[in-house]
């Protein structure tokens, strides 16, 4: 029993000390979204969908919930954000070629249609991010319209 108490005390101490460390936060400037918004021209409804379900992991601007301050949750979230940005980061939109932008929208359509995005693990902590069928349709219709503009632009 003494060993168990010592082990629990050591684990508690490690947990408390770990709270003083954490990954770098993804708290960029909202201005980084302007090029994406200006080029893709989402409706207010689609902008809200993007804000609630996409941009925390796919831009340089993340809204952090209270529990993101707890280690190891903060490391888990940082990994999600970094992975999301690696695949699709709208804050770097103006650095992509038209062909690459078109491909990103092709992937967006596929992932949203297949309900692979937003990730289920994201919607657990952000229930507002769980997309309704109407929101999925609105997002996909917008993305298809954007892709058409890229097709016209590349010819």
Secondary structure, 3 states (H helix, E strand, C coil): CHHHHHHHHHHHHHHHHHCCCCCCCCECCHHHHHHHHHHHCCCHHHHHHHHHHCCCCCCCECCCCHHHHCCCHHHHHHHHHHHHHHHCCHHHHHHCCHHHHHHHHHHHHHHHHCCCCCCHHHHHHCHHHCCCHHHHHHHHHHHHHHHHHHHHHHC
